[in-house]
Amino acid sequence: MIAFSGVSKQYGGQILFVEASFQINPGEKVGLVGPNGAGKSTVFRMLAGEEDPDDGAIERPKKLTLGFFRQDVGDLRGRSILAETCAGAGEVARLAEELVELTARMENPGDDLEQVVERFSDVQARYQDLGGYDLEARAHAILAGLGFSEGQAGNDVGTLSGGWKMRVALAQILLAKPELLLLDEPTNYLDIESILWLEGFLRDYEGTVVMTCHDRDIMNRVAGKILEIDGGDLRSYTGNYDFYEKMREIEAQRREAEYARQQARLAKESRFIERFKTHVAKAAQVQSRLKKLDKIEKIAEPRRIVEKHFEFRVPPRSGDDVVKIEGIAKAYGARVVHDGLTLTVRRRERWAVMGENGAGKSTLLKMIAGGLVPDRGSAAIGASVTMGYYAQHVMDGLSGDRTVLEELAEHAPLANQGTLRSLAGAFGFHDDDVFKPVRVLSGGERARVALAKLLYDAPNLLVLDEPTNHLDIVTKRALVRALADYEGTLIFVSHDRVFLRALANRVLELTVGGKPRIYGGPYDEYVASTGREAPGMRAAG
């Protein structure tokens, strides 16, 4: 379907890749991976034909239908959610508009009636071939899979939050059924139920899929090929994400061994030359070895992937009862999200709060954190409890004019520069990165700054609402390791199954209009006992 042949690309002094070659075949599911700034977005734009290579060639079919989901969806408003979804369905949507126009012209015929009727016949046939008459039914099914209720479909898309507009944009592209799907982080604003639905949709999709995704499970269950961009190289691995990591480690060990062997050989030759360079009797040998050294093609020192390490300071010990929720109730107008919830969270417990959209997960965390007052009942913090609360709005509180280092210094004015730089480094901000203004940071980088501030405070209760949103797989892995060693109490909402499996030893399942269910064991046991990874869903894979 698509082939990169000796493609090179650079921006200014930054070389993204040199003479990169790979092929994407029809129907393949490809995961695109690499560190921030490696060139993943550039590859997407080149695949979409929006950008040309500096050198080399990109081959693609002349008639290729393509859908490109990216993080900037624009300003959607003025149509219902259903109408907006259908309007973005590519050729079939354009044909639907033309059918309406042609029908109006046939009802008020002119001199060109014969041509209009003929065109109507052609358009109608193509519309039918593309499944146009099933368009609304498919749109409803996709919107439901992405978390929209039946009653929402008629609402104005302009009333939605940014995250929900992202879902509409994703629904548009899935509905269009292009031959090539380009998906840039499609799970960022989805809950577990929607992620599981999307996972199944992509697995069964007949077209070709190329995606970046920080959800390791999707990369394992959907992708059959991994393309890695790093340091000017672009490598292809036939297999899922776990296979790619194993092969990358094997290759890294091989490159390290080759480099070490050559360095040892060069050192040996250099020692001989240095020792005998003034000996007349050895002059011929010295010259011979110097010529040999000049001819050796030097192996570059291998690039090493630096795993991030976050270390929580040991928090002070709290009392045994950390949070007491008694008969808590909360409603938004006529919509009741909590009605009499009672729960005690004890020291060192790690509660995963789960549930479908609208079940009140974030609402509960806000009431625990004191940011929202319940209509009835109470959520009380226990003795000697210090709380750290992380939610998406925390990132909005960062000052765009400050640098990363200044933002950390503002939060911890008594800390010295060495401590702050170490803290920034633990969250991936090295060298001059600490002088970046917050306003230019990506969503993932802002999340890391907010988490760094939380780490510094060393609270003994962490309340985390979707802490892994926008974090790449490597950063998430480091956060999981840090939280696994954390000696405090944890209450969190997450749609990341790796995160849930690694940390949760208690599960609170909230349901819309139903009673909450408490499972007093780890997440894996909860999945095994319920047979699902999210309320109302079968366990995937």
C-alpha positions, -999 to +999 in steps of 0.1 A: +000+000+000+026+026+011+064+025+009+090+049+022+122+045+001+154+061+014+134+090+030+153+117+049+138+146+069+152+173+091+140+206+107+167+232+110+196+213+127+174+185+140+177+153+119+145+132+123+155+103+101+181+095+074+174+071+044+145+055+062+127+027+043+097+006+053+065-007+038+029-008+051+008-035+035-030-035+030-049-045+062-018-042+085-022-027+120+010-007+127+021+009+160+043+040+156+066+045+186+095+068+196+103+095+222+088+130+221+102+150+192+115+119+174+093+126+144+061+105+148+039+135+139+060+141+108+056+106+096+018+109+100+019+141+079+040+125+053+017+095+052-012+118+048+005+137+019+007+169+039+045+171+040+072+160+016+105+143+024+138+162+019+152+132+000+138+098-010+104+088-022+070+079-007+049+056-028+011+054-022-019+045-043-033+074-063-068+067-051-064+062-014-091+071+011-076+083+043-088+093+078-065+113+101-074+116+138-052+142+156-053+159+189-065+193+175-101+188+164-110+224+158-142+242+169-172+219+164-206+236+168-239+243+151-250+207+144-262+178+165-237+152+176-253+127+152-253+152+123-217+162+130-206+126+130-224+118+097-211+150+081-175+139+087-180+105+070-160+114+039-174+105+004-206+090+017-214+123+035-208+143+004-230+120-016-258+124+009-256+162+005-257+158-033-287+135-031-306+161-012-297+187-037-306+165-067-339+156-051-348+193-048-339+198-084-361+169-096-390+183-075-386+216-094-374+204-128-357+225-154-343+220-188-316+197-175-340+172-159-327+142-179-291+149-168-302+154-132-321+121-131-291+103-146-267+119-120-292+110-093-291+074-104-253+073-104-250+090-070-276+069-054-259+037-066-225+048-052-242+059-020-258+025-016-225+007-023-208+027+004-236+018+030-251+052+030-286+040+039-271+024+070-251+055+078-272+068+107-275+033+123-237+028+121-232+063+135-254+055+164-235+023+171-201+040+169-212+069+192-226+043+217-192+025+216-174+058+224-196+065+254-225+086+241-260+077+252-289+074+228-305+106+242-273+126+236-272+121+198-296+151+191-277+175+214-257+204+199-220+193+196-210+228+206-221+221+242-196+193+247-163+196+265-130+193+246-126+157+255-161+148+242-155+167+210-125+145+205-148+115+207-170+130+180-140+136+158-129+100+163-164+088+155-164+108+122-133+090+110-143+055+121-177+060+104-160+070+071-143+036+069-112+049+050-087+025+035-060+040+058-066+051+093-040+074+109-047+076+147-027+100+169-033+090+205-070+079+201-074+067+237-064+100+255-099+110+264-116+076+265-127+055+296-121+018+298-154+008+283-147+030+252-111+018+250-123-018+250-148-011+223-122+008+202-098-021+206-123-046+192-133-022+164-096-018+153-089-055+156-118-063+132-112-033+109-106-044+073-085-014+064-050-004+073-043+013+107-013+033+117-014+046+153+005+061+181-010+050+214+002+051+251-021+022+260+002-008+260-027-033+259-041-019+227-006-019+211-003-056+221-037-067+210-042-046+178-007-039+163+010-066+143+039-044+133+059-017+152+077+011+136+103+028+159+117+062+152+147+072+174+179+092+168+176+094+130+169+056+126+136+041+117+133+004+124+105-021+116+095-050+139+070-077+129+051-084+161+032-066+189+046-041+214+059-068+238+078-085+210+092-051+199+105-044+234+122-079+236+138-075+201+149-039+209+166-052+241+184-080+222+195-055+195+207-030+221+228-057+238+243-068+204+252-032+195+267-026+230+288-058+226+300-048+191+309-013+203+327-027+233+347-052+212+358-025+188+367-001+216+389-028+232+406-035+198+411+003+192+425+007+227+449-022+222+462-008+189+465+027+204+486+013+233+510-004+209+514+028+188+519+050+219+544+025+234+566+020+203+561+053+183+597+064+193+613+030+186+631+030+152+629-008+150+591-008+153+585+022+130+572+001+101+547-017+124+536+015+140+529+031+105+511-001+094+488+000+125+481+037+121+470+031+085+448+002+097+432+024+124+424+050+098+406+024+076+385+010+104+349+022+102+342+034+137+310+021+154+291+050+169+285+048+206+250+031+209+221+053+220+209+041+254+173+044+264+172+061+298+145+047+320+129+073+342+129+068+380+105+087+403+111+082+440+085+093+465+100+105+498+087+084+527+055+101+539+047+105+576+024+077+590-013+084+589-039+070+612-054+036+603-087+051+590-076+074+562-110+083+546-145+078+560-174+082+535-207+080+552-241+081+534-227+105+507-252+118+481-248+140+452-270+151+423-267+175+394-303+186+388-324+156+383-294+133+376-284+115+408-248+103+407-244+092+444-271+081+468-260+069+502-224+056+494-206+044+526-169+034+525-139+033+547-104+035+532-077+022+555-040+029+556-019+014+527-050+004+507-050+011+470-085+017+457-094+018+420-126+036+414-143+023+383-175+028+364-191+039+331-194+075+321-217+095+344-213+070+373-197+097+394-160+087+396-145+122+393-173+136+415-164+112+443-127+121+441-136+158+442-157+153+473-129+133+490-104+161+481-128+187+495-133+204+461-170+196+461-196+195+489-219+165+490-257+172+491-259+148+520-235+127+541-198+133+546-164+125+533-140+129+562-102+127+562-087+107+591-061+117+617-026+128+606-036+125+569-019+148+544-035+146+510-022+152+474-049+156+447-042+153+410-067+159+383-067+173+348-075+208+360-043+208+380-024+213+348-045+244+340-031+259+372+005+259+359+018+294+349+025+296+312+051+324+317+072+304+341+099+279+331+097+244+344+124+252+370+106+284+381+073+265+384+089+240+407+107+267+427+074+286+432+059+254+446+089+246+468+106+279+476+128+264+503+143+238+481+178+244+466+185+244+429+202+210+430+171+194+446+148+210+421+169+200+391+170+164+404+132+165+408+129+178+372+153+152+359+133+124+375+103+135+355+123+137+322+134+174+322+171+173+316+197+200+310+181+230+291+147+214+292+142+230+327+143+264+311+114+257+287+084+279+293+053+260+305+032+274+277+052+255+251+050+221+269+030+193+255+001+178+275+024+150+287+051+174+298+026+195+317+013+164+334+049+155+345+054+190+360+022+187+380+031+152+392+066+164+401+050+190+424+029+163+440+059+140+445+078+168+463+051+172+489+052+136+500+016+133+511+004+101+528-028+100+508-028+104+470-061+110+452-054+107+415-079+113+387-066+098+354-029+104+362-017+086+331-035+107+306-010+121+281+019+101+296+039+079+272+045+042+279+080+047+294+069+075+318+038+055+328+061+025+336+082+047+358+052+061+376+038+026+382+072+016+397+072+046+420+036+041+432+043+004+438+069+015+463+048+043+477+041+038+514+009+059+516-027+053+507-039+055+471-074+063+456-075+066+419-094+066+387-076+052+356-085+038+323-050+022+319-052-015+325-015-019+331-018+008+358-049-009+373-033-044+373-001-032+389-015-011+417-052-017+427-057-040+457-093-029+461-120-020+435-150+003+440-174-001+410-199+027+405-229+022+382-254+047+367-286+043+386-274+013+405-258+004+438-220+006+441-201-027+443-171-032+465-145-059+456-119-064+484-091-078+463-067-068+434-079-057+400-069-090+383-091-110+407-119-085+402-117-091+364-116-129+369-146-129+392-167-106+371-155-117+337-151-081+325-126-053+325-152-026+328-189-025+339-210-042+314-181-054+292-165-088+286-128-091+294-109-083+262-084-105+245 
